[in-house]
Amino acid sequence: MKTQVLAALDPDSSDEAVRQAAEALARGDLVVFPTETVYGLGASAVHPQAIEAIHAIKDRPAEKPFSLHLPDPDLAERYAGPLSPVARRLIRKLWPGPVTLVVPDRRVGHGPEGLIETSVYWNGTVGLRCPSHRVGRAILREAGVPVVASSANLAGRPPPREAAEALADLCDRVPLIIDGGRTRYAGASTVVRVGEDDSFEVLREGAVTARRIQRLARTRVLFVCTGNICRSPMAEAMARRMLADRMGCDPEFLEDRGIEVSSAGVAASEGLGPSEAAVQVMAEREIDIRRHQSSPMTVDALLSADYIYVMTRSHLAAVKRLAPEVAERVALLDKEGGDIADPIGGDAETYRACSNRIEQALRTRIAEIA
């Protein structure tokens, strides 16, 4: 067989290459396609000859499955059944992206008709990956069949970051290679196994570090105000104590229970202390916020958060402008829809009234979190 290489640097201008790759996968041919980490060797999981061929090229035991590559995160439960809270958090924060999740198989019944189950399920688990490369996702979406994939190299050879490297290994072994340019990352995806008890383990550290996985696996709550020296630090401190009370632990051990609480400001400077009045009012509640240092709101902080609570409608708009992806996770702290006014420049009584308003709003929101 002669290998054809088609350029597809952008799915919007590469319809023909995407179409040919999708049709090839749908009829059971192997296709090399780009992801953000390495080039993948894809095969239809409903065609026995395709599964046999990919096992042969990779010199992989027949009983060892491949990860299923999905065009959209929402398809995960179609192949895995109900996902655990940790799996859902990691998918929401990291997909599409360079992370493969090995999750328990909790399906009721079977997957899509014709799926060769031994190609993706093993020992009660399934490996799932949703790449972020636009061309790769377009091919997976157009194929119309579940696609398994592995790195597009022979056993013992380095995974390819360019189509030419895949061609050097697989020339005349596969009919089609889609050239989507050099991959964004220099290594493979990070592989995380999520257990039945919602524990997790990093099996392979790749493009995403184990430390970042550990951070993102927690439930993260973010409070946002303007300068991050009055309202959001008070909300952060009171929320931390309320959550700790519910968890039956000291606030300083809340992260050990899997919950992280932080705050930021849409116009904050870095490293400023809280206002004196905020410190005073919190001290009256036996809460010490003197060590707080202000932080500006960042895209990373927003994307990492599971719950984002803001003080005013202007903060709500600012969050959505900076990170539209979190629109469903951000809300006014006051569930009734009212703004919580900035007490900056006011006297202690103004701050007390503000803290009482925040406390009242938190009692409803904490119930959503815990």
N, C-alpha and C positions, 0 to 999 in steps of 0.2 A: 504494500500500500504506500502511496506517496502522500506525504504530509503537506497540507495546505496551511499557510499562515495568512491570516487576515488582520489588518490593523483596525482597532476599535478604541480610539483614545477618548471618545466621549459618546455615550449611548444616544444622545440627541442627534449626532451626525454619523452614527454607525449602525443604522437600522439594518442594513443588509448583513453585516457581520454578526450582529446579535441574532437576527432571524436564522441565519445558517447554523449558528452554534446551537440555538434552541431546537431546531428541527433535527439536528444530528443527535442530540441527547434524547429527544423524544422517540427516535427510531432505534435507539440502543447502541449508538456509536459512542466512543470515548471522545471527550473534548478537553483540551487544556484551556483554562480561562483564568483571568487575573483576579486576585483578591488584594486587599491592602497589605497582606503580610508576604505571602509567596504565591507563585502560580499553582493552581490546583488542577489535578487530574480528575475530571468528573465523569460519572457514569449513572445511568438511570437505575434507580432501585426497584424498577418493575420489569427489567429485562435480564433474565438469567445470563445471557451471553455477555452482557456488559459487565455484570458482577464478576463473572469468571475471568474476563479479560483484564479488569483492573487488579484483581488478585494476582494474576500471572505477571503483569508488568511490575507490580510492587513486591513480588516474591513474598506474599503475605499468606499465612495459613488461612484456609477457607473458613475456619470458625472464628476468625478475628474480624469484627465488623469495622466499618468506616463511619466517620461522622456524617450526619445528614446536614446538608447545606441549605439554608432557608432564605428565600428572598425577602421575607418580612418577619419581624419579631412575633407578630400576632399568631403565627403558625405553630409556635412551639407546643402549645397544648394539644394541637391536632395529632402530634406524634408522641407526646409524652404523657398526656392526660393532665390532671390538675397539678400545678406547680407549687412548690413550697414557697413560703415568704422570702427566703433568701434567694432562691432562683428567680423569683419575680423581680426582686430589687436589682439583682445583677443584670438581668435582661433589660430592665427599664433604664439603667444607668450606662450600660456598656454596649448594647446592641442598637443598630448595626455596629460592629466593631471587632477587634482582634481577640476575641475570647470564645473558646469552645467550652460548653457546659455539658458535663456528664451527669444526667439527672435520673432519678428513679422512673421506671416505666409504670405509670399509674393509669394507663388506658383502661377503659371499660370496653371489652370486645377487642377488635383489631383496628389497625390503621387503614389507610386508603386501599381500596380493592387492588389486588395484584402486587402489593408491596412484598418484596422478598425480605421477610423479617430478620433472617439471619444476617442480612447485609448491614443492619443498623442496630439490632437489639442484642445485648449480651449480658448474661448474669443479672437480669432484671433492671438493666439500665439502657439509656440511649444517649449518644453524643450528638449535640446540636450546635450549629454554628450559623451565624447570620453575618456574612461579610459586609463591609461598608463600601467596597469598590463599586462605583455606579455601573460600570460595564458588567462586572460579575453578577451583580444583583439583577440587572436587566435580563441577562441570559437565564438565570435561575427562574425568574418570574415568567419569561416567555416559554420555557421548556414545557410547562404543564405537567411534569412528572416529578416525583421526589428524586433528588439528586444527592448521591454520596460522593465524597471527594477525599483525596489525599494529596500530599505535595507532588508536583509533577516532575519527579526525578526517579531514577533507578535506585534500588536499595544500596546504601553505602555512599551515595553521591549527595552533595549539598543541595538543599531545596533551592529552586530557581527564583530569582527576583526579576528576571527579564525573560521575555519570550524566547530570545536566542538561546538562553541557557537551557530552557525546557526542550527546545528543538534539538540541541546537541545530544541530549539523553534519549529523547523519544522519537527522533526522526524515523519515519516509516513504520512506527509502532502505533501511532494515532493518526486519524485522518485529518484532524483540524486543531490548530492552535490559534487562539485569539490573542493578539498583541495589544495589551492595554497600557503599555509603557512600564517603566520601572516601578516596582512596588514601593509603597510609602514607608514600610517598616523593614528593618534589616533581619528580622527573625520570624519564627513561627508564632502562631496564636498561643496565648496562655490557656492552659487546660485546667478547669476547676471541676472537681467532683462534689456534688451536693448530696448529702446523705438523707435517708428516710427521716432522721430526727432533726433535719434542718441544719446539721453540722456541715462544714465544707472543708475541702482540702485542695490546695494548689498542687496538681500533679506535675505540671510543667510550667515553669515561669518563662514567658515569652515577651510579647510586645507590651503587656500590662504587668507591672510588678506585683509580686505577692503582697507587698505592703499596701498597695492601692486596692487590691482585691479585698483585703481584710477591712480596709476603711469603708469601702463601698458596700460591703455586705451588711454593715450596721444600718439600723434605722436612723436616718439623719434628719434633724429638725432645725430649720433655719428661720430666725426672726430678722426682719428688715425694717429699718427706719431711715432717717436721713443721714445723720452724722455718726450713728452708732456710739453715742455717748450718754443717751438718756433712755428713750423708750425701749429699744431692742435689747440693750444690756439688762434692763429690769425684767423684761419678758423672758429672756434667756435664763436668768437666775431663778425666777419664780417657777418657770416651767421645769427646770432641772430638779428643783425640790419637790414639786408635785409628782413628777414621774418617779423619782426615787421613792417617795412615799408609797406609790402604787406598787413598785417593784420590791419593796421591803428592804431597801438598801440605803446606804449613805450616798448623797449626791456625787461625791468624788469617785464612787465605784459604779456609776451609772453606765459608763462605757463598757465595763466588764459584763454588763447585762445586755449589751448589744444596742444601746441607744446613745447617740451623740447629739448634743444640743449646742448650737452656736448662733452668732448674730453678725450682722454686717450693715453697712449703710450705703445708700445709693450715691451719696456725695461725701463719703467719709474719707478722712486722712488716715494714714497708717500710724498706729501706735499711740494714739491719744488716750489718756485716762478718762474715766467716767466723770460726769459733772458732779460737783460737790453735793448738790441737792439730791441727786440720784443715789449717791453713796449714803447720805443721811437717811433718806426714806427707806432704803433697803436695810440699813442697820437697824431701823425700828422694827423690821420684820425678822431680825436676827439672821440676815443674809449679808455676806461680805462680798462686795463687787469691786473692791479697791484694786485688785490685780487685773481687772479687765483692761484690754487695749483694743482700740477701735480698728476695724478692718473694712476696706472698701468692698463692695459687692463685686464678685467676679463670676464669669461664666462657669468656671469649674465648680465653684461653691454651689451655684444654682443647679447645675446638672447632677451634682452628687447628692442633693437633698431629696428626701422623700416627701417632706412637708415643708412648705414655705409660707410663712405668715407675715403679712405686711401691715403697716399701721394706717395707711391712707390709700385712696384710689390712685393718687399720683405715683405712689410706690408700686402699686400693682401694674400700672402702665409701664413704669421703668423696668421692672423685672421682665415683662413680656417682650419689651423691645430688645433687651440684652440677650435673652435666651427664650425665643418663642417655643422651644421644645418643652418647656416646663409649664406651659399655660394651664394644664390640667392639675398641676400640683401646687399652684400658688393661689392664695385666697387672703382676703382681709381677715385680720385676727378677730375682729368683731363679726361674728357670724350674722348679726342683724344687718350688716352692711354699712355701719357708720365709721367715719374716720376717728382715729384716736389722735388728738391734737398734740403738737410738740410742746412740752412744758419748758423748753429752753428759755432762760431769762426770767422765769417765774419764781415765786417764793416757794417755801417748803410745802405750803398747803396746796399749791398748784401741782407739785410733784406727787403729793399724797393722792390727790384726786385722780391723777393720771395712772398711778400705780394701782389704785382700786379698780379703775376701768379695765386695765390690762388683766388684773387678777380675775375679774368677772368673766372676761372673754376667754381667758385661758381655761377656765373650768369646763367649758364646752369643748374647746379644741383638744384638751388633754385626753378626753374620753375617746376622741377619734384615733389618737395615736396609740394609747395603751388600752 
